[in-house]
Amino acid sequence: MEPGTDDASPTSQPVETVIDEFLQAGRKSGNYQSNLRSVLKKWREWLAGRGVTEIEAVDKRVMRNYAQYLQQRIDAGDHPTVDGGISASTGWTYFDYVSAFLDYSVEWEYLQENPAQKGAVKDELPDRPTNDSGSQQFWSS
């Protein structure tokens, strides 16, 4: 091996480092920036609790487990007596924020592909809520 090189993969980066880079890149501001930062911090903590600290370790199985975790929180959200529950739309927002970060990771070659975009991963979440006008209620004056 040549001096000044190491045998670590160029993608072997701490998740925290890549998240910081992502948050500093591009045009993210205001509430979006704040919400994105918060969700990615909680996701990183969730990963660390499962022993995942390097970006290259985030694979389809990890993201399936994260989707299942979100589904559990969505299920809890259906019970008003359970703390920590979220709505399906919030679960999808969290998932979409993480997926956007993983898209960035692919773009900058930290990952080969975005594991959040696999059908088997998305199948772990409920149907995505829609804002279609047929499901809205209208009240007369």
C-alpha positions as CSV (number, residue, x, y, z in Angstrom):
1,M,0.0,0.0,0.0
2,E,1.3,3.5,-0.8
3,P,1.9,6.0,1.9
4,G,-1.0,8.3,2.6
5,T,-3.6,5.7,1.5
6,D,-5.7,3.5,3.6
7,D,-7.6,0.3,2.9
8,A,-10.9,1.7,4.0
9,S,-13.6,1.9,1.4
10,P,-14.2,5.5,0.1
11,T,-17.8,5.1,1.2
12,S,-16.9,4.1,4.7
13,Q,-18.1,7.3,6.4
14,P,-19.9,7.9,9.6
15,V,-23.6,8.5,9.1
16,E,-23.4,11.6,11.2
17,T,-20.7,13.1,8.9
18,V,-22.7,12.5,5.7
19,I,-25.9,13.9,7.3
20,D,-24.0,17.1,8.3
21,E,-22.7,17.4,4.7
22,F,-26.2,16.9,3.3
23,L,-27.7,19.5,5.6
24,Q,-25.1,22.0,4.6
25,A,-25.5,21.3,0.8
26,G,-28.1,22.9,-1.4
27,R,-30.9,25.2,-0.5
28,K,-32.6,24.0,2.7
29,S,-33.9,26.7,5.1
30,G,-36.5,27.6,7.5
31,N,-38.9,25.0,8.9
32,Y,-37.9,22.5,6.2
33,Q,-34.2,22.7,7.4
34,S,-35.3,22.4,11.0
35,N,-37.6,19.5,10.5
36,L,-35.1,17.7,8.3
37,R,-32.4,18.1,10.9
38,S,-34.6,16.8,13.6
39,V,-35.8,13.8,11.7
40,L,-32.3,12.8,10.5
41,K,-31.0,13.2,14.1
42,K,-33.6,10.8,15.4
43,W,-33.0,8.4,12.5
44,R,-29.2,8.5,13.2
45,E,-29.9,7.7,16.9
46,W,-32.3,4.9,15.8
47,L,-29.5,3.5,13.6
48,A,-26.9,3.8,16.4
49,G,-29.2,1.9,18.7
50,R,-29.0,-1.0,16.2
51,G,-25.2,-0.8,15.8
52,V,-25.3,1.0,12.4
53,T,-22.9,4.0,12.4
54,E,-21.4,3.8,8.9
55,I,-23.3,5.0,5.8
56,E,-22.4,1.9,3.8
57,A,-24.2,-0.3,6.4
58,V,-27.5,1.3,5.6
59,D,-29.1,-1.3,3.3
60,K,-32.5,-2.7,2.4
61,R,-32.8,-4.7,5.6
62,V,-32.0,-1.7,7.8
63,M,-34.5,0.5,5.9
64,R,-37.1,-2.3,6.1
65,N,-36.6,-2.3,9.9
66,Y,-36.9,1.5,10.0
67,A,-40.2,1.3,7.9
68,Q,-41.5,-1.3,10.4
69,Y,-40.5,1.0,13.3
70,L,-42.5,3.8,11.6
71,Q,-45.4,1.5,11.1
72,Q,-45.4,0.6,14.8
73,R,-45.5,4.4,15.6
74,I,-48.3,4.8,13.2
75,D,-50.2,2.0,14.8
76,A,-49.6,3.6,18.2
77,G,-51.0,6.9,16.7
78,D,-54.3,5.1,16.2
79,H,-54.6,4.7,20.0
80,P,-55.0,8.0,21.8
81,T,-53.8,6.5,25.1
82,V,-50.4,5.6,23.7
83,D,-47.5,8.1,23.7
84,G,-45.2,8.4,20.8
85,G,-47.7,7.7,18.1
86,I,-47.7,9.4,14.7
87,S,-50.1,9.8,11.8
88,A,-49.5,7.9,8.5
89,S,-48.7,11.2,6.8
90,T,-46.1,12.0,9.4
91,G,-44.6,8.5,9.1
92,W,-44.3,9.0,5.3
93,T,-42.8,12.5,5.8
94,Y,-40.1,11.0,8.1
95,F,-39.5,8.2,5.5
96,D,-39.3,10.7,2.7
97,Y,-36.8,12.9,4.5
98,V,-34.6,9.9,5.1
99,S,-35.0,8.8,1.5
100,A,-33.9,12.3,0.3
101,F,-30.8,12.0,2.4
102,L,-30.1,8.5,0.9
103,D,-30.6,10.0,-2.6
104,Y,-27.9,12.5,-1.7
105,S,-25.7,9.6,-0.5
106,V,-26.1,7.9,-3.8
107,E,-25.4,11.1,-5.8
108,W,-22.2,11.6,-3.9
109,E,-21.2,7.9,-4.1
110,Y,-21.5,7.0,-0.4
111,L,-24.0,4.3,-1.5
112,Q,-24.6,2.4,-4.7
113,E,-28.4,2.7,-4.5
114,N,-31.1,4.2,-2.3
115,P,-32.4,1.2,-0.2
116,A,-35.5,3.3,0.9
117,Q,-36.7,3.1,-2.7
118,K,-37.1,-0.7,-2.8
119,G,-40.6,-1.9,-3.0
120,A,-40.2,-4.4,-0.2
121,V,-39.2,-1.5,2.1
122,K,-42.1,0.7,1.2
123,D,-44.5,-2.2,1.5
124,E,-43.8,-2.1,5.3
125,L,-45.6,1.3,5.5
126,P,-49.3,1.9,5.2
127,D,-50.7,3.2,1.9
128,R,-49.5,6.8,1.4
129,P,-52.3,9.2,2.4
130,T,-53.6,11.3,-0.5
131,N,-55.1,14.8,-0.6
132,D,-57.5,13.9,-3.3
133,S,-60.6,16.0,-3.2
134,G,-62.9,12.9,-3.2
135,S,-61.8,12.1,0.3
136,Q,-62.3,15.6,1.7
137,Q,-65.3,16.6,3.7
138,F,-67.1,19.8,2.9
139,W,-69.5,21.5,5.2
140,S,-72.2,23.8,4.2
141,S,-72.6,27.2,5.9
